[in-house]
Structure formats: structure tokens, C-alpha cells
Amino acid sequence: MGLLGIKIPEAYGGSGLDMSAYAIAVEEAARVDGSLALTIASHNGLGTGHILAVGTEAQKQKYLTRASSGEWLAAWALTEPGSGSDSAGLRTTAVRDGEDWVLTGSKMFITQGSVGGFCVVLARTNFEVPAQRGITAFVVDTKSPGYSASKHLKKLGCRSSDTVELTLEQVRVPDSERLGEVDQGFLDTMRILDGGRVSIAAMALGLGRGALEMALDYAKAREAFGKPIAEFQAIQWMLADAQTELDAAELLVRRAAWLADSGRRFTTEASMAKLFASEVATRVCNNSLQIHGGYGYTREFDVERHLRDAKLCEIGEGTSQVQRMVISKHLLRG
Ligand SMILES: Cc1cc2nc3c(=O)[nH]c(=O)nc-3n(C[C@H](O)[C@H](O)[C@H](O)COP(=O)(O)OP(=O)(O)OC[C@H]3O[C@@H](n4cnc5c(N)ncnc54)[C@H](O)[C@@H]3O)c2cc1C
């Protein structure tokens, strides 16, 4: 359906659509399947998004054409076993050796890390400067000697999305596969995450919408005390709150996407959208499961899967605490 190249320009085989269209596509996928939405979001928002933002023409020709056709899924590796929220604290190193760089270290929770065709890896290239000014990005062929992925991590939700720990043992990467300027990778990373956060917010919105639809259907069909449970005010209020909060989340997602499409800064708005939409999604999925009663707690209905998938949106691409840090920092700086 072209979803893997939705934001990639037509020149590289993609659909060339904007952030607003992309967010709607992720939302619609998440309405039914959080893992599929996460695969689409991480592929477009992170791995290919980074190449689209700062890649050379040769890198775009090589990677984006295969990414948009679906031949190669993209992975993106920032997080490490010892650094997640404090992402600049990463310890993977890249050392220059002639025309190559040699990458050594480990990465954690990498989506598509074992199934991706390539992985954008963030590594420390300069220890003489503050961490944020000494990080560089590289595109690594996942078949390179020294690149190895653990078994798929067992997770609470999004279980059909590939998540692995990576080990990089003296992985040789030619300088032509360096992505962006030397030592500037962290600044680029922050920009990439702004877009990524819009897509995780859209994923949360879709999961919440899907769960509310299930709750509505169930509430109309299930009877208790001689009438459909939809006729009880306690149920009606849960449904009303869910619809109201999801609409509010949708407006935040649309605003952040629209700002991105208008070429304006949208860091804070992306954080607000992700913070609000993810917490709303968890609440809506939880209440929708409650409306399903005992059946909601079983695998007979999809609502429990939506709840498990939604929780990720409060953690991935910056936890809710990190989003609050971003928003308050902006507020206090004026
Ligand atoms: C399924 C899944 C897929 C992922 N995919 C990717 C991927 O493709 N690529 C990638 O690079 N990463 C990926 N991640 C990693 C994800 O971005 C991190 O897990 C996340 O940023 C949190 O980092 P952490 O797990 O190290 O938690 P920590 O940073 O250790 O945080 C632990 C807790 O402390 C809180 N905390 C930390 N610092 C502060 C502070 N200053 N103030 C208040 N509270 C704080 C956090 O909010 C959290 O509640 C993925 C994670 C998951 C679960």
C-alpha cells in the first residue's frame, strides 16, 4: 500500500506525502494493530527519516528506494543498555581508521534491529567535547561482520514488532556511510525525534480509537439487569470521556503535524501531542477493557491487546517524564 515509503519523495520510489497524511496512516493502522503501526512509524519516522533529513544523494538513492519498496526495513539505534532518557550518555564508539570508521558497543530495544536491512547507529566520535556535541550517525548494513542481534525481546505488548539488543563488535563502516556531519549527530537526532513523537502520538490515538469502537459495540450488545449495559450512566460516562479525550488528543496530533508541514518548529507541540495522546490511549483502553468485564480480561477480545500496545506509547521515543521535561523547559525559557 506504499506505507513504507509514505513520506519518501517520489524520486526515491515513495509517495511523497506530508506529516499530516503520515500521521493519519499510522493512526488507522493502530486502530487495528499496534505492532504494525509501530513498524510503519519507526521505519518512516526514525531510520528512513534520518536519511531523508541529512543523507547524501548517494545514500538516499541507495537506501530510500529499497526502503520505500519494502525490500529493506529501517532500524534506528540510539538507546543503549545504560542510557535511554539520558540519550547523550551513549557509550558506543566510532573510531576513524583510514577511510572507515570502526563501531564498537551495544544498543538496546532496537525496533527492526534483527529484521532491518540497515540500521542508523548513533555513536560517540569525540570525547573532548560535551557529549551532545560529540556524537555521529552512521548507516550500518545489518549484514556487516560484527553486527549481531539478540533474539526478539519478549514484551508486554507490540509483540509482533521486532525489538532486540544489538552488539557491534568492530563493525567497519566506510566514511561514505556516515550520516550528516561528524559530531553533529545528536542535534540531528533531536530533530528526528520531534517527527517520531508525532507518529507515536498518532499510534496512541489510533489504539484509543480502536478500543473505544470495541467498547461501543460491546456496550450495545451486552445485557445486564435486563438491558444493554450502554444504558447505564456509569458506562455512558466512560464512553463520553473517552470520545472527548481522544478528540482533544487528535487536535494536538493534527497541530503538531501541521506545524511540521508548514516548516515551523514543532518540538514542544510534538511532545505535548505524544504526552497527552499516549496517556489518554492507556486510559481509554483500560476503561474499554473494563466495559468488556471478564471477557475483556481474556484474549477472546482484542481490547486487552490494545491496552498492552498503548502502554508502549508512554515509554518509546521519550517517556512521559521526558516529554514533560521538554515542555516545561520550553515554557520556562519563554
Ligand atoms: C518496544 C520498544 C521499542 C523501542 N524502539 C527503540 C528504537 O527503535 N530505537 C531506540 O534507539 N530506542 C528504542 N526504544 C527505547 C526507548 O526509547 C527507551 O526505552 C526510552 O527512551 C526510555 O529509556 P530507558 O528504557 O532507558 O528508561 P530510563 O531512561 O532508564 O528511565 C527509567 C525511568 O526513569 C524516568 N526518568 C529518567 N530520567 C528522568 C528525569 N530526568 N526526570 C524524571 N524521570 C526520569 C523515566 O521517565 C522512566 O520512568 C524502544 C523501547 C521499547 C520498549
The ligand as an SDF file (V2000), in Angstrom:
LIG
                    3D

 53 58  0  0  0  0  0  0  0  0999 V2000
    9.2090   -1.6790   22.3720 C   0  0  0  0  0  0  0  0  0  0  0  0
   10.2850   -0.6320   22.3860 C   0  0  0  0  0  0  0  0  0  0  0  0
   10.8140   -0.2000   21.1800 C   0  0  0  0  0  0  0  0  0  0  0  0
   11.8660    0.7290   21.1810 C   0  0  0  0  0  0  0  0  0  0  0  0
   12.4540    1.0650   19.9900 N   0  0  0  0  0  0  0  0  0  0  0  0
   13.5800    1.8130   20.0070 C   0  0  0  0  0  0  0  0  0  0  0  0
   14.3170    2.0120   18.7970 C   0  0  0  0  0  0  0  0  0  0  0  0
   13.9170    1.5530   17.7110 O   0  0  0  0  0  0  0  0  0  0  0  0
   15.4660    2.7310   18.8550 N   0  0  0  0  0  0  0  0  0  0  0  0
   15.9410    3.2600   20.0190 C   0  0  0  0  0  0  0  0  0  0  0  0
   17.0010    3.9040   19.9990 O   0  0  0  0  0  0  0  0  0  0  0  0
   15.2580    3.0830   21.1850 N   0  0  0  0  0  0  0  0  0  0  0  0
   14.1000    2.3650   21.2060 C   0  0  0  0  0  0  0  0  0  0  0  0
   13.4110    2.1470   22.3840 N   0  0  0  0  0  0  0  0  0  0  0  0
   13.9520    2.6980   23.6230 C   0  0  0  0  0  0  0  0  0  0  0  0
   13.1010    3.7720   24.2780 C   0  0  0  0  0  0  0  0  0  0  0  0
   13.1790    4.9720   23.5570 O   0  0  0  0  0  0  0  0  0  0  0  0
   13.5720    3.9080   25.7310 C   0  0  0  0  0  0  0  0  0  0  0  0
   13.1770    2.7230   26.4050 O   0  0  0  0  0  0  0  0  0  0  0  0
   13.0270    5.1250   26.4350 C   0  0  0  0  0  0  0  0  0  0  0  0
   13.5600    6.3030   25.8790 O   0  0  0  0  0  0  0  0  0  0  0  0
   13.3230    5.1030   27.9450 C   0  0  0  0  0  0  0  0  0  0  0  0
   14.6650    4.8130   28.2010 O   0  0  0  0  0  0  0  0  0  0  0  0
   15.0340    3.6780   29.2730 P   0  0  0  0  0  0  0  0  0  0  0  0
   14.2490    2.4750   28.9310 O   0  0  0  0  0  0  0  0  0  0  0  0
   16.4980    3.5620   29.3450 O   0  0  0  0  0  0  0  0  0  0  0  0
   14.4940    4.2290   30.6540 O   0  0  0  0  0  0  0  0  0  0  0  0
   15.2910    5.1730   31.6800 P   0  0  0  0  0  0  0  0  0  0  0  0
   15.8620    6.3350   30.9650 O   0  0  0  0  0  0  0  0  0  0  0  0
   16.2020    4.3260   32.4860 O   0  0  0  0  0  0  0  0  0  0  0  0
   14.1070    5.6810   32.5950 O   0  0  0  0  0  0  0  0  0  0  0  0
   13.5780    4.9050   33.6810 C   0  0  0  0  0  0  0  0  0  0  0  0
   12.5120    5.7650   34.3770 C   0  0  0  0  0  0  0  0  0  0  0  0
   13.1270    6.9420   34.9220 O   0  0  0  0  0  0  0  0  0  0  0  0
   12.4760    8.0890   34.4140 C   0  0  0  0  0  0  0  0  0  0  0  0
   13.4370    9.1770   34.2630 N   0  0  0  0  0  0  0  0  0  0  0  0
   14.6660    9.1370   33.6410 C   0  0  0  0  0  0  0  0  0  0  0  0
   15.2450   10.3280   33.6860 N   0  0  0  0  0  0  0  0  0  0  0  0
   14.3900   11.1660   34.3430 C   0  0  0  0  0  0  0  0  0  0  0  0
   14.4180   12.5500   34.7160 C   0  0  0  0  0  0  0  0  0  0  0  0
   15.4480   13.3400   34.4000 N   0  0  0  0  0  0  0  0  0  0  0  0
   13.3550   13.0570   35.3790 N   0  0  0  0  0  0  0  0  0  0  0  0
   12.3000   12.2660   35.6970 C   0  0  0  0  0  0  0  0  0  0  0  0
   12.2130   10.9480   35.3860 N   0  0  0  0  0  0  0  0  0  0  0  0
   13.2420   10.4220   34.7060 C   0  0  0  0  0  0  0  0  0  0  0  0
   11.8660    7.6610   33.0760 C   0  0  0  0  0  0  0  0  0  0  0  0
   10.8140    8.5000   32.6700 O   0  0  0  0  0  0  0  0  0  0  0  0
   11.4260    6.2470   33.4190 C   0  0  0  0  0  0  0  0  0  0  0  0
   10.1990    6.2890   34.0650 O   0  0  0  0  0  0  0  0  0  0  0  0
   12.3450    1.2700   22.4040 C   0  0  0  0  0  0  0  0  0  0  0  0
   11.7430    0.8700   23.6140 C   0  0  0  0  0  0  0  0  0  0  0  0
   10.7560   -0.0760   23.6200 C   0  0  0  0  0  0  0  0  0  0  0  0
   10.1780   -0.5170   24.9380 C   0  0  0  0  0  0  0  0  0  0  0  0
  1  2  1  0
  2  3  1  0
  2 52  2  0
  3  4  2  0
  4  5  1  0
  4 50  1  0
  5  6  2  0
  6  7  1  0
  6 13  1  0
  7  8  2  0
  7  9  1  0
  9 10  1  0
 10 11  2  0
 10 12  1  0
 12 13  2  0
 13 14  1  0
 14 15  1  0
 14 50  1  0
 15 16  1  0
 16 17  1  0
 16 18  1  0
 18 19  1  0
 18 20  1  0
 20 21  1  0
 20 22  1  0
 22 23  1  0
 23 24  1  0
 24 25  2  0
 24 26  1  0
 24 27  1  0
 27 28  1  0
 28 29  2  0
 28 30  1  0
 28 31  1  0
 31 32  1  0
 32 33  1  0
 33 34  1  0
 33 48  1  0
 34 35  1  0
 35 36  1  0
 35 46  1  0
 36 37  1  0
 36 45  1  0
 37 38  2  0
 38 39  1  0
 39 40  1  0
 39 45  2  0
 40 41  1  0
 40 42  2  0
 42 43  1  0
 43 44  2  0
 44 45  1  0
 46 47  1  0
 46 48  1  0
 48 49  1  0
 50 51  2  0
 51 52  1  0
 52 53  1  0
M  END
$$$$
